[in-house]
Structures are given as structure tokens and as C-alpha cells.
Amino acid sequence: MFACFERLALVWTDERVVDWNRDLHDRLDVEQQRRGARLSRASMINVYASVPRPSPVMVWTPSHTYTFLAQAATHRLSALYRLIALRGLRRGEAVGLRWKDVDLAAGTAGVHWQITQLGWEPVQGRPKTEASDRTIALDADTVTALRAHRKRQATERLAAGEVWTNSGFVFTDEIGRPLHPQQVSDHFYQLAFQVGLPPVRLHDLRHGAASLMLAAGVDLKVVQETLGHVSSTFTRDTYTSVYPEVARAAAESTAALVNTAAAGAQTARLITLPTQT
């Protein structure tokens, strides 16, 4: 898959979203007629996730990512989705993150464990490569989100009482047990659907994080180490075709933000210039 990533990866541009959305509504209409009844939320999400996309690997624009994170902000796993979307953790790495490897004061998280799937069975173990075993920096907002998550988890622990499982993982279910990776993917699709975003796989958030870092001017070596790639050559070859589009989208998003602010700004001068004589 990685060998063909450059050929396959595409950004959800406005034109691609319009075309895909038309196909989605056509398929929803067909499914509703077939069933002869109003579709349930679960059925609509299934159709949403199954409609063919322009490429198997799709990347959100910066605006899409912002919209998703805003929607996810009240979800109990919001901090997990931030780590994947902005720091590029793999799903198994995010699910396998342990509190003993997180230093909120220093703003770092050690990626030293993961929970993956073998068939349906969750499997705990070390990261797949030496490069994947790493420590990443956390932005201030993600640290804040993790602090809020820890406080919520403490409340859940009190509510669970004796049935609480002291697993040590950052992200657990309501009684402290490690999450099943598929649970995280299922919630992700629900959140994206609720806010009307074009679909991407949860793993594509990792690709988006890499593209965003490169578009923001982060050094290629730093991106490589953050993602846990073996070499910067692999990072460059994998994302070269993706990040220019994301960079353009970032530029447009920045301009739109300024234009929105300008539209509501007062036309009067903020300062009084001295009169020239």
C-alpha cells in the first residue's frame, strides 16, 4: 500500500466533496426505496461509510480537521482523536497510550505500547519498529484536553467503584478496561457523519497530520520522528504529493479567516494619525 500512496492519496477538495455528496444522496434514496421506510441513523452511517471515494486514501483539509475536532470536543475520546489528527499517532498507538508514559508538565507522550487487532481479537504489544517506539511533543491545547480527560476518567473511576479495572491506559471504557480499536473507529465515523464531513478512514487522520505539519513548515526530520517512520526519505516520498494541496487549503483557510474578521470589523481607524503640516 505504501508504495502506491503517492498515486492514491487525494485531498477532499470542494469539487470532490460535491461529486461524492451527490452520489451519497443517490444511494441513500435507493436504500430508502428498497427498505420502504425511513432509514435509521445506523443505516445512514453504513451507507455514508461505504460510498466509493475518489481514492482509498483521502485527506481532510485544515478546515475539515478543525470542524471534526470541534465536533469531537465533547466526546469522551476527544483527546484521543486530537492525538491522531494533530500528532499522527496510529490507532493502536493511541489506544495503547499509558499514563505512566505521559508527562503533561513537560508536554510529552511516550509511544511505547500499542493495542492492535488480530482478526477481531485485540492484541497488546510493543510498537512494530524501533522508530515507532518514540516520544512526541504535545501542543498546549492537547495537554489541556488530556488534563480534562484525566479528570473525567477519575470521575468515572469513582462512579464505577469496585468494578473499576486499573489498566493504566489513558483511554479506557467507563470501567477502566482497555478500548477495543474498532470502537474508536466506529465512534470516529459517527462524529464525522454528524457534522457532515466527507468520509476518511481513521488511519487517514494520520496522513492528514503529516500533511498539515509539512504544510505548516515543520522540518521533514521532525515530521519523520513524530510519525515514527524509519527514514525521512520514506516520509518525503509518502507525502510529497499530498501536502501541496493541504498547504493550499491551509492558505485559503487562513485568508478566509482574515476575510471573515474583516467583514465584521469597524471601518473607523483604530488609531488617530497626527495631522501633517
C-alpha positions as CSV (number, residue, x, y, z in Angstrom):
1,M,0.0,0.0,0.0
2,F,2.7,2.5,0.9
3,A,4.4,2.0,-2.4
4,C,1.3,3.3,-4.2
5,F,0.4,6.0,-1.7
6,E,1.6,8.9,-3.9
7,R,-0.7,7.7,-6.7
8,L,-3.7,7.1,-4.4
9,A,-3.8,9.9,-1.8
10,L,-6.1,12.8,-2.6
11,V,-7.4,15.8,-0.6
12,W,-11.1,16.4,-0.2
13,T,-11.4,19.5,-2.4
14,D,-14.7,21.3,-2.7
15,E,-15.3,19.7,-6.2
16,R,-14.6,16.2,-4.9
17,V,-16.9,16.8,-2.0
18,V,-19.8,17.9,-4.3
19,D,-19.4,14.9,-6.6
20,W,-19.2,12.5,-3.7
21,N,-22.2,14.1,-1.9
22,R,-24.4,13.7,-5.0
23,D,-23.5,10.0,-5.1
24,L,-24.3,9.7,-1.3
25,H,-27.7,11.1,-1.7
26,D,-28.5,9.0,-4.7
27,R,-27.5,5.8,-2.7
28,L,-29.5,6.9,0.3
29,D,-32.6,7.4,-1.9
30,V,-32.1,3.9,-3.4
31,E,-31.7,2.3,0.0
32,Q,-34.7,4.1,1.4
33,Q,-36.8,3.0,-1.5
34,R,-35.6,-0.6,-1.2
35,R,-36.5,-0.7,2.5
36,G,-39.7,1.2,2.1
37,A,-39.1,3.1,5.3
38,R,-37.1,5.9,6.8
39,L,-33.5,4.9,7.3
40,S,-32.1,4.7,10.8
41,R,-29.1,6.6,11.8
42,A,-27.0,3.4,11.8
43,S,-28.2,2.6,8.3
44,M,-27.3,6.1,7.0
45,I,-23.8,5.9,8.6
46,N,-23.3,2.5,6.9
47,V,-24.2,4.0,3.5
48,Y,-22.0,7.0,4.3
49,A,-19.0,4.9,5.0
50,S,-19.5,2.6,2.0
51,V,-20.0,5.1,-0.8
52,P,-16.9,4.9,-3.1
53,R,-14.4,7.8,-2.7
54,P,-12.1,9.3,-5.3
55,S,-9.3,7.4,-3.7
56,P,-8.9,4.7,-1.0
57,V,-6.8,7.2,0.9
58,M,-8.4,10.6,1.4
59,V,-7.1,13.6,3.4
60,W,-9.2,16.3,5.0
61,T,-8.4,20.0,4.5
62,P,-7.4,22.0,7.6
63,S,-10.9,23.4,7.8
64,H,-12.3,19.8,7.7
65,T,-10.0,18.8,10.5
66,Y,-11.0,21.8,12.6
67,T,-14.7,21.0,12.1
68,F,-14.1,17.4,13.2
69,L,-12.2,18.3,16.3
70,A,-14.8,20.9,17.3
71,Q,-17.5,18.2,16.9
72,A,-15.4,15.7,18.9
73,A,-14.6,18.2,21.7
74,T,-17.4,17.0,23.9
75,H,-16.9,13.3,23.2
76,R,-15.2,11.3,26.0
77,L,-12.4,10.3,23.5
78,S,-11.8,13.8,22.1
79,A,-8.2,13.8,23.3
80,L,-7.5,10.5,21.5
81,Y,-8.8,12.0,18.2
82,R,-6.6,15.1,18.7
83,L,-3.6,12.9,19.1
84,I,-4.3,11.1,15.9
85,A,-5.3,14.2,13.9
86,L,-2.6,16.5,15.0
87,R,0.3,14.3,16.2
88,G,-0.2,11.5,13.8
89,L,-0.5,8.5,16.2
90,R,-1.6,5.2,14.7
91,R,-4.9,4.0,16.0
92,G,-3.2,1.2,18.0
93,E,-0.7,3.6,19.5
94,A,-3.4,6.0,20.6
95,V,-5.5,3.2,22.2
96,G,-2.3,1.7,23.8
97,L,-1.1,5.0,25.3
98,R,-0.4,4.6,29.1
99,W,-0.5,7.3,31.7
100,K,3.0,6.3,33.0
101,D,4.4,7.4,29.6
102,V,2.6,10.8,29.6
103,D,4.3,13.8,31.1
104,L,1.7,16.7,31.0
105,A,4.1,19.1,32.8
106,A,6.7,18.6,30.1
107,G,4.2,18.3,27.3
108,T,5.3,14.9,26.1
109,A,3.9,11.4,25.4
110,G,5.9,8.2,25.1
111,V,4.6,5.9,22.4
112,H,5.9,2.6,23.8
113,W,2.9,0.4,23.6
114,Q,0.0,-0.4,21.2
115,I,-3.2,-2.3,21.0
116,T,-3.9,-3.8,17.6
117,Q,-6.3,-6.3,16.2
118,L,-5.7,-9.9,15.1
119,G,-8.9,-10.7,13.4
120,W,-11.3,-9.3,15.9
121,E,-9.2,-10.1,19.0
122,P,-7.3,-7.1,20.5
123,V,-3.6,-7.7,21.0
124,Q,-1.3,-5.7,23.2
125,G,2.4,-5.3,22.4
126,R,5.3,-3.0,21.6
127,P,5.3,-0.7,18.6
128,K,6.1,-2.5,15.3
129,T,9.5,-0.9,14.7
130,E,12.3,0.7,16.8
131,A,11.4,4.0,15.1
132,S,7.8,3.6,16.2
133,D,8.9,3.5,19.8
134,R,9.2,7.2,20.4
135,T,8.4,10.3,22.5
136,I,6.4,13.0,20.9
137,A,5.8,16.6,21.8
138,L,2.3,17.8,22.7
139,D,0.8,21.2,21.9
140,A,-0.8,23.2,24.7
141,D,-4.3,22.5,23.6
142,T,-3.7,18.8,23.5
143,V,-2.2,18.9,27.0
144,T,-5.3,20.8,28.2
145,A,-7.5,18.1,26.5
146,L,-5.6,15.3,28.2
147,R,-5.9,17.0,31.6
148,A,-9.7,17.3,31.1
149,H,-9.7,13.6,30.0
150,R,-7.8,12.5,33.1
151,K,-10.3,14.4,35.3
152,R,-13.2,12.8,33.5
153,Q,-11.6,9.4,33.9
154,A,-11.2,10.0,37.7
155,T,-14.9,10.7,37.9
156,E,-15.7,7.5,36.0
157,R,-13.5,5.6,38.4
158,L,-15.4,6.9,41.4
159,A,-18.7,6.0,39.8
160,A,-17.5,2.5,38.9
161,G,-16.3,1.8,42.4
162,E,-15.1,-1.8,42.9
163,V,-15.8,-2.9,39.3
164,W,-13.1,-0.4,38.0
165,T,-10.2,-2.1,36.2
166,N,-6.9,-0.3,36.9
167,S,-5.4,-0.9,33.5
168,G,-3.2,2.1,33.4
169,F,-4.2,3.1,29.9
170,V,-5.0,6.7,29.1
171,F,-8.1,5.8,27.0
172,T,-10.5,3.2,28.5
173,D,-14.1,2.3,28.7
174,E,-16.3,3.6,31.5
175,I,-15.0,0.9,33.9
176,G,-11.3,1.2,33.1
177,R,-10.8,-1.6,30.6
178,P,-8.7,-1.0,27.5
179,L,-10.6,0.1,24.4
180,H,-11.2,-2.2,21.5
181,P,-9.6,-0.5,18.5
182,Q,-12.8,-0.9,16.4
183,Q,-14.8,1.0,19.0
184,V,-12.6,4.0,18.3
185,S,-13.2,3.7,14.5
186,D,-16.9,3.3,15.0
187,H,-17.2,6.5,17.1
188,F,-15.0,8.3,14.6
189,Y,-17.4,7.6,11.7
190,Q,-20.3,8.7,13.8
191,L,-18.7,12.0,14.7
192,A,-17.7,12.8,11.1
193,F,-21.2,11.9,9.8
194,Q,-22.9,14.0,12.4
195,V,-21.1,17.1,11.3
196,G,-21.5,16.4,7.6
197,L,-17.8,15.8,6.7
198,P,-16.7,13.8,3.7
199,P,-15.6,10.3,4.9
200,V,-12.0,9.3,5.6
201,R,-10.6,6.3,7.4
202,L,-9.4,6.9,10.9
203,H,-5.9,6.0,9.8
204,D,-6.2,8.8,7.2
205,L,-6.1,11.3,10.0
206,R,-2.5,10.2,10.5
207,H,-1.8,11.0,6.8
208,G,-3.6,14.4,7.3
209,A,-1.5,15.1,10.4
210,A,1.7,14.6,8.4
211,S,0.5,16.8,5.6
212,L,-0.6,19.5,8.0
213,M,2.8,19.5,9.7
214,L,4.6,19.8,6.3
215,A,2.2,22.5,5.1
216,A,3.0,24.4,8.3
217,G,6.7,24.3,7.5
218,V,7.7,21.7,10.1
219,D,11.1,20.2,9.3
220,L,10.9,16.9,7.5
221,K,13.1,15.2,10.1
222,V,10.8,16.3,12.9
223,V,7.8,15.0,10.9
224,Q,9.5,11.7,10.4
225,E,10.3,11.3,14.1
226,T,6.8,12.4,15.2
227,L,5.2,9.8,13.0
228,G,7.7,7.1,13.9
229,H,9.0,6.5,10.3
230,V,12.2,4.7,9.8
231,S,13.6,7.3,7.5
232,S,12.8,10.9,6.3
233,T,13.1,9.6,2.7
234,F,10.0,7.4,3.3
235,T,8.2,10.4,4.9
236,R,9.1,12.6,1.9
237,D,8.2,10.0,-0.7
238,T,4.9,9.2,1.0
239,Y,3.6,12.7,1.5
240,T,5.1,14.8,-1.3
241,S,2.0,14.5,-3.5
242,V,-0.3,15.3,-0.6
243,Y,0.9,18.2,1.3
244,P,1.0,20.8,-1.5
245,E,-2.8,20.5,-1.8
246,V,-3.1,20.7,2.0
247,A,-0.8,23.7,2.0
248,R,-3.0,25.5,-0.5
249,A,-6.1,24.6,1.6
250,A,-4.3,26.0,4.7
251,A,-3.6,29.2,2.8
252,E,-7.2,29.5,1.7
253,S,-8.5,28.8,5.3
254,T,-6.2,31.5,6.6
255,A,-7.3,34.0,4.1
256,A,-11.0,33.1,4.8
257,L,-10.4,33.6,8.5
258,V,-9.0,37.1,7.9
259,N,-11.7,38.0,5.4
260,T,-14.4,36.9,7.9
261,A,-12.8,39.1,10.6
262,A,-12.6,42.0,8.1
263,A,-16.2,41.7,7.2
264,G,-17.3,42.3,10.8
265,A,-14.6,44.9,11.6
266,Q,-15.4,48.6,12.1
267,T,-14.3,50.8,9.3
268,A,-13.2,53.6,11.6
269,R,-9.5,53.9,12.3
270,L,-8.2,52.2,15.4
271,I,-5.6,55.0,15.9
272,T,-5.6,58.6,15.2
273,L,-2.7,59.7,13.0
274,P,-1.1,63.1,13.5
275,T,-2.1,65.9,11.1
276,Q,0.6,66.7,8.6
277,T,1.7,70.3,8.4
